[in-house]
């Protein structure tokens, strides 16, 4: 063997053309041949092995090691006498409470469980509110029955039409899984939008009967959550927040999948918390198709090795198990799709009108006339609806959605002229509208005392999935077909109106926004002309199945990066590459802080709804930013406090970080996000409307430069830019 090693050393320093003559020396040939065969066999075996277990095991060890180290260090440094024992897990009392409350808190769920054994499916087709509620009950029963038949499964689909009550169905599924497996200790809900997190937070808390210290929402618009504790409040609260020590948690999809894939220390702290849990992933269609194969691979493997139950939901659900690289053992909890999706109570709730697609898309110089003509149609159809509205006489709630914020702003001036005072309110809601204004608009639309009004909401694609509103008429610049369906879900949600329509038109080029999306590519090419059939039949598999085929073909190409390369990154434990090749959001964004005064309370709510919580007000009072009874808060003073805390020299790292976390929710009320390299961001910086401060763009001249308006958001000039 020493001769073999000697030859191998020689091979490092000679010309490759002389390899064989060197290897052929003496008796070493047979030894080298034996080594080569062994290495080749090992490499082939390694290729056939699933690389996930070792990848996940290393991450799990890292999670346990760093978490225990952090907890032990904190314990020691604070001289705590007793060990931490509250890790926010579901105990027997809470388990039974959740199950009991889900089955009885809401009358419609109680009716389901009272009649479960004798329940008969009828699938009523007459369109009315009573039959809609009956169909929702039938969906509930189907979910419960299928969970009970498939308790050993780990991954489930809930595919329910818009208005079918997916959140309630998910709670029924969670309760059944808790009932069937005593090892389940936590529940996580994962969403692509913060609006869905805040809405679902209230629903879960109410229906499951959860206390404040049993549920947490994690996103940029919420501040630091506190639990009272015997160990020293600030330190223990920080640990609870950092390690998510709550039985039920709601978070963004970016944060959740970072836990699964990165080796970032703080994200990885939470990996061990996912074992023995239920994870509900909502709005699955919102994930970019280029990561679908990696997404379902991680979901299925984490489910298997970590005993996680995944529930994947959407009204337009891509069946990711149809991809060739994954197992096909996903359980459908709603398996009578046709009876529900093609039932008139769901599919005829809103009719699609394609007549405006006959208008050619405008060139740049024609756009002003196009928008003026479109405004006349919006006014005309809104007047017609108001005049025939028997439920809310003389009232109409109309929504129109554009791809670009600048087009929405331009349309506002056209519709204001064309309407000539017809609308009582014209609202603009885009990605540059601050959160307090968004809450104000949503509250106005949901306030029943306003249902005698005529309202037009002009928006971009911030309003689609899950936003709780009920409009009468809709107009939409056509983009992705599932995006068109999502907006239709904001119209006639309870099937209690007649003549509700969604008019599709073609104004701006969606290519800039969706060029890399396989769904958009297909609908522009191979499936061109099928948009109407898909929207009317609700058969989104016509598109999704072709997307899966496209992903599979790409993965089969030898000279193109595909799923096998991702698996190899896992096999080689190349954590940075795994992370880089599984990006939910690719674009970089910049936070823009608007230092304007904002209301403490949501206008129009008689101070019953707040933009700034009582705890946040008390936090600001402590620093002299506001008085207890102030009704507005200065953005300038809030940012000055932020700078003060950032620059503060304090040996107590946790105390400073906790104060910054408390300030986070307040800061978010003054903040919008722009794509870092967008024209909007470029214009702000080139025209010196502000300056970069503390990692944000501080829009100091928002007022004097007339660059920002509370009601209309960011003022733009020139070409439309993409807004987050």
C-alpha positions in Angstrom: 0.0 0.0 0.0 2.9 2.3 0.6 3.8 1.9 -3.1 0.3 2.9 -4.0 0.5 6.1 -1.9 3.9 6.8 -3.4 2.4 6.6 -6.9 -0.6 8.8 -6.0 1.8 11.4 -4.7 3.7 11.3 -8.0 0.4 11.7 -9.9 -0.1 15.1 -8.4 3.1 16.5 -10.0 3.2 15.0 -13.5 1.5 15.7 -16.8 -1.9 13.9 -17.1 -0.8 12.2 -20.3 1.8 10.2 -18.3 -0.7 8.9 -15.7 -1.0 5.4 -17.0 2.7 4.8 -17.4 3.2 5.9 -13.8 0.3 3.7 -12.4 1.6 0.7 -14.4 4.9 0.5 -12.5 5.3 -2.8 -10.6 2.6 -4.6 -8.6 0.9 -1.4 -7.6 -1.4 -1.6 -10.7 -3.8 -4.0 -9.1 -4.0 -1.9 -5.9 -4.7 1.2 -7.8 -7.4 -0.5 -9.8 -9.0 -1.8 -6.6 -9.0 1.8 -5.1 -10.5 3.2 -8.3 -13.3 0.6 -8.3 -14.0 1.2 -4.6 -14.2 4.9 -5.0 -16.4 4.6 -8.1 -18.8 2.3 -6.2 -18.9 4.6 -3.3 -19.7 7.6 -5.5 -22.5 5.7 -7.3 -24.0 4.6 -4.0 -23.8 8.2 -2.7 -25.6 9.4 -5.8 -28.5 7.0 -5.1 -28.9 8.0 -1.4 -31.3 10.6 -0.3 -29.0 13.5 0.8 -31.7 15.1 3.0 -31.2 13.1 6.3 -27.5 14.1 6.8 -28.2 17.7 5.8 -31.1 17.9 8.3 -29.3 16.1 11.0 -26.4 18.6 10.9 -28.9 21.5 11.0 -30.8 19.9 13.9 -27.6 19.3 15.9 -26.5 22.9 15.2 -30.0 24.1 16.3 -29.9 22.2 19.6 -26.3 23.1 20.3 -26.6 26.8 19.7 -30.0 27.0 21.4 -28.9 25.2 24.5 -25.7 27.3 24.6 -27.7 30.5 24.4 -30.2 29.4 27.1 -27.5 28.2 29.4 -25.4 31.4 29.0 -28.5 33.6 29.7 -29.4 31.5 32.7 -25.8 31.8 34.1 -25.4 35.5 33.4 -28.6 36.4 35.1 -28.1 34.2 38.1 -31.5 32.5 37.7 -32.1 29.9 40.4 -34.5 27.7 38.5 -34.2 26.3 35.0 -36.5 27.5 32.2 -39.4 25.0 31.9 -42.0 26.9 29.8 -41.1 26.3 26.1 -44.5 27.2 24.8 -45.7 23.7 23.9 -49.2 22.4 23.7 -50.0 20.6 27.0 -53.0 18.3 27.6 -55.2 21.0 28.9 -54.6 23.3 25.9 -54.9 20.4 23.5 -58.4 19.6 24.8 -59.4 23.2 24.9 -58.4 23.8 21.3 -60.3 20.7 20.2 -63.4 21.6 22.3 -63.5 25.2 21.1 -63.0 24.5 17.4 -65.9 22.0 17.6 -68.2 24.4 19.5 -67.2 28.1 19.5 -68.7 28.8 16.1 -72.4 27.7 15.5 -71.6 26.4 12.0 -68.9 24.1 13.4 -71.1 22.9 16.2 -73.8 22.0 13.7 -71.2 19.9 11.8 -70.1 17.9 14.8 -73.7 17.5 16.1 -74.7 15.8 12.8 -71.4 14.2 11.8 -72.4 10.6 12.1 -75.7 11.0 10.1 -74.4 13.7 7.7 -75.5 13.4 4.0 -73.9 15.3 1.1 -76.3 17.1 -1.1 -74.2 19.6 -3.1 -77.1 22.1 -3.5 -76.8 24.1 -6.8 -79.4 26.9 -6.3 -77.3 30.0 -5.7 -78.2 31.6 -2.4 -76.6 32.3 1.0 -78.3 29.3 2.7 -76.9 26.9 0.1 -73.5 28.5 0.3 -73.4 27.8 4.1 -74.5 24.3 3.4 -71.7 23.8 1.0 -69.2 25.1 3.5 -70.6 22.6 6.0 -70.1 19.8 3.5 -66.5 20.9 2.9 -66.0 20.8 6.7 -67.4 17.3 6.9 -65.2 16.1 4.0 -62.1 17.5 5.7 -62.9 15.9 9.1 -63.7 12.5 7.5 -60.6 12.4 5.4 -58.3 13.4 8.3 -59.8 10.6 10.4 -59.2 8.1 7.6 -55.7 9.2 7.0 -54.2 10.1 10.4 -50.9 8.4 9.5 -50.3 10.7 6.5 -47.9 13.7 6.9 -48.8 16.0 4.0 -52.3 17.2 3.2 -54.0 19.4 0.6 -57.0 21.6 1.3 -58.2 22.9 -2.0 -61.4 25.0 -1.5 -63.0 27.6 -3.7 -62.8 31.2 -2.8 -65.5 31.8 -0.1 -65.3 28.2 1.0 -63.7 29.1 4.4 -60.2 27.8 4.1 -59.1 29.2 7.5 -62.0 27.4 9.3 -61.2 24.2 7.4 -57.6 24.4 8.5 -58.6 24.8 12.1 -60.9 21.8 11.9 -57.9 19.8 10.4 -55.5 21.0 13.1 -58.0 20.0 15.9 -58.4 16.6 14.3 -54.6 16.1 14.1 -54.2 17.2 17.7 -56.8 14.7 18.7 -55.2 11.9 16.8 -51.5 12.4 17.9 -50.6 13.3 21.4 -47.0 14.0 20.4 -48.0 17.1 18.4 -46.7 20.0 20.5 -46.9 23.1 18.3 -48.9 24.7 15.5 -47.5 27.0 12.9 -49.3 29.0 10.2 -47.3 30.3 7.3 -48.4 33.1 5.0 -47.0 35.2 2.1 -48.7 38.4 3.2 -48.8 40.3 6.6 -52.4 41.1 6.1 -53.3 37.4 6.1 -51.2 37.0 9.3 -53.1 39.7 11.2 -56.5 38.5 10.0 -55.9 34.9 10.8 -54.3 35.7 14.2 -57.7 37.1 15.4 -59.6 34.1 13.9 -57.4 31.5 15.6 -57.4 33.3 18.9 -61.2 33.6 18.9 -62.1 30.1 17.5 -59.5 28.1 19.4 -60.0 30.1 22.6 -56.3 31.1 23.0 -54.9 33.4 25.6 -52.3 36.2 24.7 -49.4 34.1 26.0 -50.5 31.1 23.8 -50.3 32.7 20.3 -47.9 35.0 18.6 -47.7 36.7 15.1 -44.2 37.4 13.7 -43.9 40.0 10.9 -42.4 43.4 10.4 -45.6 45.3 11.3 -46.0 43.9 14.8 -43.8 44.9 17.7 -42.3 42.9 20.6 -44.7 40.6 22.4 -44.3 40.3 26.2 -45.2 37.6 28.6 -45.2 38.2 32.4 -42.7 36.0 34.0 -41.0 35.2 37.3 -37.4 35.2 36.0 -37.0 38.8 35.1 -39.3 40.1 32.5 -37.1 41.6 29.8 -34.7 38.6 29.5 -37.4 36.0 29.6 -39.5 37.9 27.1 -36.6 38.2 24.8 -36.0 34.4 25.0 -39.7 33.7 24.3 -39.6 35.9 21.3 -36.3 34.6 20.0 -37.2 30.9 20.4 -40.9 31.3 19.6 -42.0 29.9 22.9 -45.7 29.9 22.1 -47.9 26.9 21.3 -49.4 28.6 18.2 -47.3 30.9 15.9 -48.0 32.7 12.7 -45.2 33.9 10.5 -44.2 34.9 7.0 -43.2 32.3 4.4 -39.7 33.8 4.0 -39.0 33.4 7.7 -40.4 29.9 7.9 -38.5 28.5 5.0 -35.3 30.2 6.1 -35.6 28.0 9.2 -35.7 24.9 6.9 -32.9 25.7 4.6 -30.3 28.2 6.0 -27.4 27.7 8.4 -27.9 31.2 9.8 -27.7 30.9 13.5 -30.7 32.9 14.6 -33.0 31.3 12.0 -31.6 27.9 12.9 -32.4 28.4 16.6 -36.0 27.4 15.7 -35.5 24.2 13.7 -35.8 21.9 16.7 -39.1 23.6 17.5 -40.7 22.3 14.3 -40.4 18.7 15.3 -43.8 17.1 16.2 -45.8 20.1 14.9 -48.6 21.0 12.5 -47.6 23.5 9.8 -50.4 25.2 7.7 -49.0 26.8 4.5 -51.6 29.1 3.0 -51.8 30.6 -0.6 -49.4 28.0 -2.0 -49.8 29.5 -5.5 -48.0 32.6 -4.4 -44.6 30.8 -4.4 -42.6 31.2 -7.6 -42.7 28.1 -9.8 -38.9 27.9 -10.1 -38.7 26.7 -6.5 -41.8 24.3 -6.5 -39.6 21.2 -6.9 -37.4 22.3 -4.0 -40.4 23.4 -1.9 -42.2 20.1 -2.0 -39.0 18.1 -1.6 -38.3 19.9 1.7 -41.9 19.7 2.8 -42.1 15.9 2.3 -38.7 15.2 3.8 -39.2 17.4 6.9 -42.6 15.9 7.3 -41.2 12.4 7.3 -38.1 12.9 9.4 -39.4 15.5 11.9 -42.9 14.1 12.3 -44.4 17.3 11.0 -48.0 17.4 9.5 -48.1 19.9 6.6 -51.4 21.3 5.4 -51.0 23.0 2.0 -53.9 25.3 1.1 -55.2 27.5 -1.7 -58.2 28.3 -3.9 -55.9 27.9 -6.9 -53.8 25.0 -5.7 -50.8 23.7 -7.7 -50.6 19.9 -7.1 -46.8 19.8 -6.4 -46.9 16.0 -6.0 -47.3 15.7 -9.8 -43.6 16.7 -10.1 -41.5 13.6 -11.0 -38.9 14.2 -8.2 -41.3 13.8 -5.3 -43.4 11.1 -3.7 -47.1 11.0 -4.6 -48.4 10.3 -1.1 -50.1 13.6 -0.4 -53.6 13.2 1.0 -56.4 15.3 -0.5 -58.7 16.5 2.3 -61.2 17.9 -0.2 -61.6 15.2 -2.9 -64.8 16.2 -4.6 -63.4 19.2 -6.4 -65.8 19.3 -9.2 -68.9 19.3 -7.0 -67.6 22.4 -5.1 -65.6 24.4 -7.7 -68.2 24.1 -10.4 -71.1 24.6 -8.1 -73.0 27.8 -9.1 -72.7 29.0 -5.5 -69.0 29.3 -6.0 -68.3 29.5 -9.8 -71.2 31.8 -10.6 -70.6 34.1 -7.6 -68.8 36.4 -10.0 -69.0 36.3 -13.8 -66.0 37.3 -15.9 -66.5 39.8 -18.7 -63.8 39.7 -21.4 -65.2 42.4 -23.7 -62.6 45.0 -22.7 -59.8 42.6 -23.9 -60.9 43.4 -27.4 -59.3 46.9 -26.9 -55.7 46.8 -28.1 -53.1 47.4 -25.4 -52.1 51.1 -25.6 -48.7 52.4 -26.8 -47.1 55.0 -24.5 -48.6 58.0 -26.4 -52.1 56.3 -26.5 -52.2 55.5 -22.8 -53.9 58.7 -21.6 -56.8 58.2 -24.0 -57.0 54.5 -23.1 -57.4 55.4 -19.4 -59.9 58.1 -20.1 -62.0 55.6 -22.1 -61.6 53.0 -19.4 -62.7 55.5 -16.8 -65.9 56.2 -18.8 -66.7 52.4 -18.8 -66.1 52.1 -15.0 -68.4 55.0 -14.3 -71.1 53.6 -16.7 -71.1 50.1 -15.3 -71.0 51.4 -11.7 -74.0 53.6 -12.4 -75.9 50.7 -14.0 -75.2 48.5 -10.9 -76.2 51.2 -8.4 -79.5 51.8 -10.3 -80.4 48.1 -10.1 -79.0 47.3 -6.7 -81.9 45.8 -4.8 -79.8 44.8 -1.7 -78.2 48.2 -1.2 -80.3 50.7 -3.3 -78.3 53.4 -5.1 -75.0 52.0 -3.8 -72.0 50.4 -5.5 -68.6 49.3 -4.3 -66.3 49.0 -7.3 -62.7 47.9 -7.4 -60.1 48.4 -10.2 -56.7 46.9 -10.1 -53.6 47.9 -12.1 -50.2 46.3 -12.5 -48.3 49.5 -11.8 -48.8 52.2 -9.2 -48.1 55.0 -11.6 -51.0 53.9 -13.8 -53.3 53.7 -10.8 -52.4 57.3 -9.9 -52.9 58.5 -13.5 -56.3 56.7 -13.6 -57.4 58.6 -10.4 -57.3 61.9 -12.3 -59.2 60.5 -15.2 -61.9 58.8 -13.1 -62.3 61.9 -11.0 -63.2 63.9 -14.1 -65.3 61.2 -15.7 -67.3 60.4 -12.5 -68.3 64.1 -12.0 -69.1 63.5 -8.3 -70.9 60.2 -8.8 -68.6 58.4 -6.3 -68.8 59.5 -2.7 -65.3 58.2 -2.1 -62.3 57.5 -4.4 -59.7 55.5 -2.6 -56.1 54.6 -3.8 -54.5 51.6 -2.2 -51.0 50.6 -3.4 -47.7 49.3 -2.0 -46.7 52.9 -1.2 -49.7 53.5 1.0 -48.8 53.5 4.7 -50.3 50.9 7.0 -52.6 53.4 8.9 -54.2 54.6 5.7 -54.6 51.0 4.5 -56.4 50.1 7.8 -58.6 53.2 7.4 -59.7 52.2 3.9 -60.4 48.6 4.8 -62.4 49.6 7.8 -64.4 52.0 5.7 -65.2 49.3 3.2 -66.3 46.8 5.9 -68.3 49.4 7.9 -72.0 48.5 7.4 -73.0 52.1 7.9 -71.2 53.0 4.6 -73.1 50.4 2.5 -75.4 53.2 1.2 -72.4 54.9 -0.4 -70.9 54.8 -3.9 -67.2 53.9 -3.6 -64.4 53.2 -6.0 -61.2 51.6 -4.8 -58.2 52.0 -7.2 -55.5 49.5 -6.3 -52.4 47.5 -7.3 -51.8 43.9 -6.6 -51.6 44.4 -2.8 -55.3 43.6 -2.4 -55.7 40.1 -3.9 -55.2 37.1 -1.7 -57.1 36.9 1.6 -57.9 40.6 2.2 -61.2 40.7 3.9 -63.5 42.8 1.8 -66.6 42.4 -0.3 -67.0 44.5 -3.4 -69.8 44.5 -6.0 -68.0 45.1 -9.3 -64.4 44.6 -10.4 -62.0 45.7 -13.2 -58.5 44.2 -13.5 -55.5 44.6 -15.8 -54.9 41.0 -16.8 -51.8 39.3 -15.5 -51.5 35.8 -14.1 -54.6 33.8 -14.5 -54.6 32.7 -10.8 -54.0 36.3 -9.8 -57.2 37.2 -11.8 -59.1 34.6 -9.8 -57.7 35.9 -6.5 -59.2 39.3 -7.2 -62.5 37.8 -8.1 -62.4 36.4 -4.6 -62.9 40.0 -3.2 -66.2 40.3 -5.1 -69.6 39.0 -3.8 -68.0 36.9 -1.2 -71.2 35.7 0.4 -73.3 35.1 -2.8 -75.9 37.6 -1.6 -75.8 39.9 -4.6 -76.8 39.7 -8.3 -75.0 40.9 -11.4 -71.5 41.0 -9.8 -68.9 41.0 -12.5 -65.1 41.2 -13.0 -64.1 42.9 -16.2 -60.6 42.1 -17.5 -58.7 44.6 -19.6 -55.2 44.8 -21.0 -53.4 48.1 -20.3 -49.9 47.6 -19.0 -47.4 44.9 -20.1 -47.2 42.3 -17.3 -44.0 40.9 -18.8 -41.8 43.2 -16.7 -43.2 41.8 -13.5 -43.8 38.2 -14.5 -41.3 37.5 -17.3 -39.5 34.8 -15.3 -42.7 33.1 -14.1 -43.4 29.8 -15.9 -47.2 30.4 -15.5 -46.9 33.7 -17.4 -44.7 32.1 -20.1 -47.2 29.3 -20.7 -50.2 31.6 -20.9 -48.4 33.8 -23.4 -47.4 30.9 -25.6 -48.6 27.3 -25.5 -51.8 28.0 -23.5 -52.6 31.4 -25.1 -56.3 31.8 -25.4 -57.2 29.4 -22.6 -57.4 32.1 -19.9 -61.2 32.3 -20.3 -61.7 28.5 -20.1 -59.6 28.3 -17.0 -61.3 31.2 -15.2 -64.8 30.0 -16.1 -64.3 26.3 -15.3 -62.0 27.0 -12.3 -59.8 24.2 -13.7 -56.4 25.7 -12.9 -54.8 22.2 -13.3 -54.9 23.0 -17.1 -52.2 25.5 -16.4 -50.5 24.0 -13.4 -50.0 20.5 -15.0 -48.1 22.1 -17.9 -46.0 24.1 -15.4 -45.0 20.8 -13.7 -44.1 19.3 -17.1 -42.0 22.3 -17.9 -40.1 22.0 -14.5 -39.6 18.3 -15.1 -38.2 18.9 -18.6 -35.8 21.5 -17.2 -34.7 19.1 -14.5 -34.0 16.4 -17.1 -31.7 18.5 -19.2 -28.0 17.5 -18.7 -26.5 20.9 -19.4 -28.9 23.0 -17.5 -29.0 23.6 -13.8 -31.8 21.6 -12.3 -33.0 19.7 -9.3 -30.1 17.2 -9.3 -27.8 20.1 -8.8 -29.8 21.2 -5.8 -29.6 17.6 -4.4 -25.9 17.6 -5.0 -25.6 20.8 -3.0 -27.4 19.0 -0.2 -25.1 16.0 -0.6 -22.0 18.2 -0.4 -23.5 20.1 2.6 -23.1 23.3 0.6 -25.4 25.4 2.8 -24.9 28.7 1.0 -25.7 27.2 -2.3 -28.8 25.4 -0.9 -30.0 28.8 0.5 -29.2 30.7 -2.7 -31.0 28.3 -5.0 -34.2 28.3 -2.9 -35.1 32.0 -2.8 -38.8 32.9 -2.4 -38.1 36.5 -3.1 -35.2 37.3 -5.3 -35.4 41.1 -5.5 -33.6 43.3 -3.0 -35.8 45.9 -1.3 -35.1 49.2 0.5 -37.2 50.4 3.5 -38.2 54.0 3.0 -39.2 55.9 6.2 -41.8 58.7 5.9 -41.4 61.1 8.9 -44.9 62.4 8.8 -47.4 62.6 11.7 -49.7 59.6 11.9 -52.9 58.9 13.9 -52.8 56.7 16.9 -56.3 55.5 16.2 -57.7 54.2 12.9 -59.9 57.1 11.6 -63.6 56.5 11.5 -63.5 53.8 14.3 -64.4 56.0 17.3 -61.1 55.0 18.8 -62.0 51.3 18.9 -59.2 50.3 16.5 -55.6 51.4 16.9 -52.6 51.9 14.7 -50.4 52.1 17.7 -51.2 49.7 20.6 -51.6 50.8 24.2 -48.3 49.1 25.0 -46.5 50.9 22.2 -48.0 54.3 23.4 -46.7 53.6 26.9 -43.3 52.7 25.4 -43.2 56.1 23.6 -44.4 57.9 26.7 -41.4 56.4 28.6 -39.1 58.1 26.1 -41.0 61.4 26.0 -42.1 61.0 22.4 -45.8 61.4 23.1 -48.2 62.0 26.0 -50.7 59.3 27.0 -53.7 61.1 25.4 -52.0 62.3 22.2 -53.9 61.3 19.0 -51.0 61.7 16.6 -47.4 60.6 16.6 -44.5 62.4 15.0 -42.5 60.3 12.5 -39.5 62.6 13.1 -39.5 61.9 16.8 -39.9 58.1 16.3 -37.0 58.0 13.9 -34.9 60.1 16.3 -35.6 57.5 19.0 -34.6 54.8 16.6 -31.2 56.5 16.0 -30.8 57.0 19.7 -31.3 53.3 20.5 -29.0 52.2 17.6 -26.2 54.4 18.8 -26.7 53.8 22.5 -23.7 52.3 24.1 -25.0 49.8 26.7 -23.4 46.6 28.0 -26.8 45.0 28.2 -27.1 43.8 24.7 -30.5 42.1 25.3 -32.0 45.2 26.8 -31.1 47.3 23.7 -32.3 44.7 21.3 -35.6 44.3 23.2 -36.2 48.1 23.0 -35.5 48.0 19.3 -37.9 45.1 18.9 -40.6 47.1 20.7 -40.0 50.0 18.4 -40.1 47.8 15.3 -43.9 47.7 15.1 -44.2 51.5 15.5 -41.5 52.1 12.8 -43.4 49.9 10.4 -46.4 52.3 10.5 -44.1 54.9 8.8 -42.3 52.6 6.4 -42.9 51.5 2.8 -40.7 49.1 0.7 -39.4 49.8 -2.8 -37.3 47.5 -4.9 -33.7 48.7 -4.5 -33.1 49.1 -8.2 -36.5 50.4 -9.2 -37.0 53.7 -11.0 -38.9 55.0 -8.0 -36.0 54.4 -5.7 -33.5 55.8 -8.2 -35.6 59.0 -8.6 -35.8 59.5 -4.8 -32.0 59.3 -4.5 -31.2 61.3 -7.6 -33.5 64.1 -6.7 -32.2 64.1 -3.1 -35.7 63.9 -1.4 -34.0 62.4 1.6 -30.9 60.5 2.7 -29.7 57.0 3.7 -29.8 56.8 7.5 -29.4 53.8 9.8 -29.9 51.3 6.9 -33.1 53.0 5.7 -33.9 55.8 3.2 -35.2 58.7 5.3 -37.6 60.7 3.2 -36.9 64.0 5.0 -38.3 66.3 2.2 -41.6 64.4 1.7 -43.7 67.5 2.4 -41.8 70.4 0.9 -41.0 68.4 -2.3 -44.6 67.1 -2.5 -43.1 63.7 -3.0 -45.4 61.8 -0.6 -49.1 62.1 0.3 -51.0 60.2 3.0 -53.9 59.5 0.8 -52.1 58.7 -2.5 -48.7 57.4 -1.5 -45.5 58.1 -3.3 -45.6 60.6 -6.2 -43.9 59.3 -9.3 -42.9 60.8 -12.7 -41.7 59.2 -15.9 -41.9 55.5 -16.6 -43.9 53.3 -14.2 -41.9 51.4 -11.6 -42.6 48.2 -9.8 -43.7 48.8 -6.2 -43.6 46.1 -3.5 
